[in-house]
Amino acid sequence: MDTTIRKLAELINSSTRIVGFTGAGVSTESGISDFRSKGGLWDRFTPVYYQEFLDDEQKRKLYWRRKMEMWPSIRDAEPNEGHRFFASLYQEGRLEGVITQNVDGLHEEAGVPREKIVRIHGSNSEIVCLSCRRITPAEELMEGLGEEDIPPRCGECGGLLKANTISFGQSLDPEEIRRAEEPATSCDLMLSFGSTLVVYPAADFPAAAKRNGAALVIVTLSETPLDGMADVVIRRPIGEVVAELGEGA
């Protein structure tokens, strides 16, 4: 076990109020494409902005065609070692929560309860009606959706349906931001896994944890703006780091 992994293990073992902050680097190890890397979603698709979705029927059709194209990878993705690591911390009674930028629902699937998860950018596992706010499981809609059904409408009120995620140009859910503040400022260890820490206000939560006395660990493949304030920085795949932690347990 190298010195940085040993330091991480020591911090984890001495902490009782641990919070995870997770970004795309956790999901990519389950085969889910990220936005920024070469070949990622921004390379392949021009984003449909929220106002465009509201105003333009053709943009709504484009949005739903992309969702249909991506749905099999979303449906078939499974939790990886990073997700299971946070679930194990929950089982040990030491996980205060997970603040995630990801929209794949894999933290829940791995065993972290919904009430312990702050979904900053929402979830692709749900569909929301923008009029009556009714939420339904995505699988109910997506498995039966064809080109002739897009863009879909709410069966209750006829309103526009959308994945329950935050689109470009759409405001974050203030309730989720509020839910993130308490664990971020009261934890004794913040584990930032797989995030470049450049998207705000979400990326301010690890900094807030450090300002309030928590240790900060950053595990991601690239440099981040918060590397200088972190107690441990590890630029390796998350699965490798978690596996090495397990070997030294």
C-alpha positions in Angstrom: 0.0 0.0 0.0 1.5 3.3 -1.0 1.7 6.3 1.3 -1.3 8.2 -0.2 -3.5 5.1 0.1 -2.3 4.5 3.6 -3.1 8.1 4.5 -6.6 7.7 3.0 -7.2 4.5 4.9 -6.1 6.3 8.2 -8.5 9.1 7.5 -11.4 6.8 6.8 -10.8 4.6 9.8 -10.6 7.6 12.1 -13.8 9.3 10.8 -17.4 8.8 11.8 -19.2 11.4 9.8 -18.1 10.8 6.2 -19.7 12.5 3.2 -19.1 11.5 -0.4 -19.1 14.0 -3.3 -19.2 12.1 -6.6 -18.8 13.1 -10.2 -18.7 11.5 -13.7 -15.5 9.6 -12.9 -17.5 7.3 -10.7 -20.1 6.6 -13.4 -17.6 6.1 -16.3 -16.3 3.0 -14.5 -19.8 1.6 -15.0 -19.6 2.3 -18.7 -21.6 5.6 -18.6 -20.3 8.3 -20.9 -19.3 11.6 -19.3 -19.8 15.1 -20.8 -16.4 16.7 -21.1 -13.9 14.0 -22.2 -13.0 13.3 -25.8 -15.8 11.2 -27.3 -18.1 12.2 -24.4 -21.6 13.5 -24.7 -20.6 17.1 -25.6 -18.5 15.7 -28.5 -21.4 13.7 -29.8 -24.4 15.9 -29.1 -25.1 19.6 -29.0 -27.1 20.1 -25.7 -30.8 21.0 -25.8 -31.2 23.9 -23.5 -34.2 24.0 -21.1 -35.8 27.0 -22.7 -35.4 25.4 -26.1 -37.1 22.3 -24.7 -40.1 24.4 -23.5 -40.4 26.5 -26.6 -39.6 24.2 -29.6 -41.4 21.0 -30.6 -38.5 20.0 -32.8 -36.0 20.4 -30.0 -38.2 18.3 -27.7 -38.2 15.5 -30.4 -34.4 15.8 -30.6 -34.1 15.6 -26.8 -36.2 12.4 -26.7 -34.5 10.7 -29.6 -31.2 11.1 -27.7 -32.8 9.8 -24.5 -34.0 6.7 -26.5 -30.5 6.2 -27.9 -28.8 6.4 -24.5 -31.5 4.5 -22.6 -30.0 1.0 -23.0 -26.7 2.1 -21.5 -28.6 3.8 -18.6 -30.9 0.8 -18.1 -28.1 -1.8 -18.1 -25.5 0.1 -16.1 -24.5 -1.6 -12.8 -22.9 -0.2 -9.7 -19.1 -0.6 -9.6 -16.6 -0.7 -6.8 -16.8 3.0 -6.1 -20.6 2.9 -5.6 -20.2 -0.2 -3.4 -17.5 1.5 -1.3 -20.0 4.2 -0.2 -22.7 1.6 0.4 -20.2 -0.2 2.7 -19.6 3.0 4.6 -23.3 3.3 5.1 -23.6 -0.3 6.3 -20.9 0.5 8.9 -22.9 3.5 10.1 -20.3 6.1 9.2 -21.7 7.6 6.0 -23.6 10.9 6.6 -24.6 11.1 2.9 -23.5 11.2 -0.7 -23.8 14.5 -2.7 -23.7 13.4 -6.3 -23.5 15.2 -9.6 -24.4 12.0 -11.4 -27.9 11.2 -12.7 -27.7 7.4 -13.1 -29.2 6.3 -9.8 -26.3 3.8 -9.2 -25.6 4.9 -5.6 -29.2 3.9 -4.7 -28.8 0.6 -6.6 -25.6 -0.1 -4.7 -27.4 0.2 -1.4 -27.3 3.8 -0.2 -30.8 4.9 0.8 -32.4 7.7 -1.2 -32.7 9.9 1.9 -28.9 9.8 2.2 -28.3 10.9 -1.3 -28.4 14.5 -2.6 -29.0 14.5 -6.3 -27.7 17.9 -7.4 -28.5 17.3 -11.1 -31.5 15.0 -10.7 -32.0 11.4 -11.9 -32.5 9.7 -15.3 -34.4 7.0 -13.5 -37.4 9.3 -13.2 -39.7 11.1 -15.6 -41.4 14.3 -14.4 -44.4 16.2 -15.8 -43.5 19.8 -16.0 -47.1 20.8 -15.4 -48.5 18.6 -12.6 -45.1 17.5 -11.3 -46.1 13.9 -11.3 -43.0 11.6 -11.2 -43.0 8.1 -12.6 -40.2 5.5 -13.1 -38.3 6.1 -16.4 -38.5 2.4 -17.3 -42.3 2.6 -17.5 -42.1 5.2 -20.3 -38.8 4.3 -22.0 -39.4 0.6 -22.6 -42.6 1.4 -24.6 -41.5 4.6 -26.3 -41.1 4.7 -30.1 -40.5 7.5 -32.6 -44.2 8.0 -33.1 -44.6 8.7 -29.3 -42.1 11.5 -29.1 -42.2 14.0 -27.5 -44.4 12.2 -24.9 -47.1 13.9 -22.9 -48.4 13.3 -19.3 -51.2 10.8 -19.2 -52.8 12.7 -16.3 -52.7 16.3 -17.4 -51.2 16.4 -20.9 -48.2 18.4 -19.8 -44.7 18.0 -21.2 -42.7 15.1 -19.9 -38.9 15.3 -19.3 -36.3 13.2 -17.6 -36.1 14.4 -14.0 -32.6 15.9 -14.5 -31.3 19.4 -14.6 -30.9 20.5 -18.2 -28.6 23.3 -19.4 -30.1 26.6 -18.6 -32.4 25.1 -15.9 -32.2 26.2 -12.3 -31.0 23.7 -9.7 -33.5 22.4 -7.2 -33.1 24.6 -4.2 -34.3 21.8 -1.9 -31.5 19.6 -3.0 -29.0 22.4 -2.5 -30.4 22.9 1.0 -30.1 19.2 1.7 -26.4 19.2 0.7 -25.4 22.1 3.0 -25.9 20.3 6.4 -23.8 17.2 5.7 -21.2 19.2 3.8 -20.6 21.5 6.8 -20.9 19.0 9.6 -18.9 16.0 8.2 -15.4 15.1 9.5 -14.3 13.7 6.2 -15.2 14.7 2.6 -14.4 12.1 -0.1 -14.5 13.7 -3.5 -14.4 10.9 -6.0 -14.5 11.3 -9.8 -15.2 15.1 -10.0 -13.2 17.8 -11.7 -14.7 20.2 -9.2 -15.3 22.9 -11.8 -19.1 23.0 -11.9 -20.6 25.4 -9.3 -22.4 25.7 -7.0 -22.1 21.9 -6.6 -18.3 21.9 -6.4 -18.3 24.4 -3.5 -19.5 21.6 -1.1 -16.1 20.0 -0.8 -14.5 23.4 -0.1 -17.2 24.1 2.5 -16.4 20.9 4.2 -12.7 21.8 4.4 -13.5 25.3 5.7 -15.6 23.8 8.5 -12.8 21.5 9.7 -13.3 18.3 7.7 -10.4 16.5 6.0 -10.7 16.6 2.3 -9.7 13.7 -0.1 -9.8 14.1 -3.8 -9.6 11.0 -6.0 -9.8 11.7 -9.7 -7.7 11.4 -12.9 -7.2 15.1 -13.5 -6.1 18.1 -11.6 -8.8 20.1 -9.8 -9.0 23.7 -8.4 -9.2 22.3 -4.9 -6.0 20.1 -5.0 -4.1 22.7 -3.0 -6.4 22.6 0.0 -6.9 18.8 0.0 -5.3 16.5 2.6 -4.9 13.7 0.1 -4.9 13.9 -3.7 -4.9 10.6 -5.7 -4.9 10.6 -9.5 -5.8 7.0 -10.2 -9.0 5.1 -11.2 -11.4 4.9 -8.3 -11.8 1.1 -8.7 -8.1 0.7 -8.2 -8.0 2.9 -5.1 -11.0 1.1 -3.5 -9.5 -2.3 -4.3 -6.2 -1.3 -2.7 -8.0 0.0 0.4 -9.7 -3.4 0.7 -6.5 -5.2 0.5 -5.1 -3.2 3.4 -8.2 -3.6 5.5 
